Amino acid sequence: MIDSLYFHFSKIDSGLIMELTETERLMLVGKKEEIQNLTAEIMEMMSEAGQVTNVKSKITDILSILSTIGSYAKSRDYDLSLFTLMAESIFQLMPTAQPDAKIREYLMKRIERFCIYANSIQFDFTRKDFKIIIPKIDLTIFRTK
């Protein structure tokens, strides 16, 4: 059963702000757990041949969860576009046929990096704010050689 979510509005200093309820905070923490579970599944799948579609699906699920998390923060407090760029880079490299060992190793490193970054997002809950702390993402590994 899903609890209904709502924003609690309170007047603080210069006007109305949205304050997260405890239910919303717990839901956001649950979303982090979903990301961890999805990344663990991705890492298991990468050792199996023929899992391209499933891996892409899980990465897309992670992007969706990150978007949901981001919707609770002020738009100036997050920029998740780098995750989209990383996913796009991974998808372009994922072949429909079995890749050779060198390409597979390179792709695996990109997927691992994506998973690490997704799991590294942190929350900062305060009375007035909800901030997402996104790790500094180094996109140099995602450049095509």
N, C-alpha and C positions, 0 to 999 in steps of 0.2 A: 504494500500500500504506500502510495506516495503522499507525503505531507504537502499541503498546499503552501506555496512560498509566497511571501509578501514582503514589501519593504516597509520598515517603520520610519516614519518621517518625524523628525524632531527639530525644534528651532534651536540652533546653536549659532551664536555670534551674529553673523550677517544674513541669516535667512534659513530656508529649509534645506536640509541635506538628507540623503538616503542613508540609513544605517542598516547594516546587515543584521538579520535576526540570527539567533543561535542555530535555527534549522538551516538557514542558508550557509552559515559557516561550516556546519557539519557536512552539508551537501558538497561544498567546495573541497573539503578535505577528502571526501569520498571520490571526487573526480580525480584527485591526485593518485589515489589508490587504483582507480581504473587505468590510468596511464601506466602505472607500474606493472599492472597485470598484463596489459597489452604489449608493453615492451618486452616483458619476459616471454610471452608467446611468440613474438617476432623473432627473438633470439633463438628459440627452440626450432622454429620453422626454417630458419636460414640454413640449418644443417641438412635439411631435406630437399631433395630435388622436386621441382614442379610446384613450388609453393608461392610463385610470383603473385598470383591473384590474391591469395590470402594475406601475404605481407602487405601488398598495396592497400587492401581493405583495412587492415589494422592501423596502418599509418594514417589513412584517411579518418579513421575513428579517433585517433589521437588528435589530429588537427581540429576535428569537431569539438572534442572535449576542451581543447585549449581555447577555442572560440567561445565556448560557453563560460569558461572561467573568466576570460577577458571581458565578457559582457557585464560583469559585476564591478569592474574597475572603471575609473574615469579614463576616457580614451587617451588622454595625455600620459597616462601611467603605464601604458603597455604598447608594444608593437610586436605583433606575432607574425609579421610578414616574412621574417627570416626563416621561420619554421616552414612556411609555404614554399619558399625558395629551395630549402633543403629537400623537402619532399618531392618537389618537381625535378630536382637534379637526380634523386634516387630513381624516380619513375622512368626517366629518360634512359638510365643505364640498365634498367631491368629488362633483360631479354625475354623473349617468349620461348626460346630454346635454351638449353643448358650452356652457360658461358664457360670459357676456358678458366683455368685456375687463377690467372693473374687478374682478370676482370672480376671474377667472383671475390677475390680477396679485397680488391679496391672497393667494390660495392659493399661488402660486409663492413669495412671501416666506416663508410658513409652512414650506413644504417645504424651501426653502433653509436656513432657521434650524435645522430638524430635522437636516439633513445636516451642517451646521457643528458643531452640538453633538455629534452622534454621532462625528464625526471628531476632536473635541477631547478625547475621553477619553484619559487618560494612565495608564500603569502605573508603580508604584513597587515594584520587586522588591528585597527585602532578604533576608538570610539567614533571618530569622524570619517574614517577612510578605510578603504580596502585597496591595498597596492599589491601588484604582482611584481616580484623581483625576478627578472629574466637574466639568465647567465649571459655573459658576453660571448657571442657566437662568432667563431672564426670560420668564415666561409672559404678560406683558401683551400681547405681539403676538398671542397665541392667544385672547384674549378676543373674543367676538362683538360686533360693533359695534352 
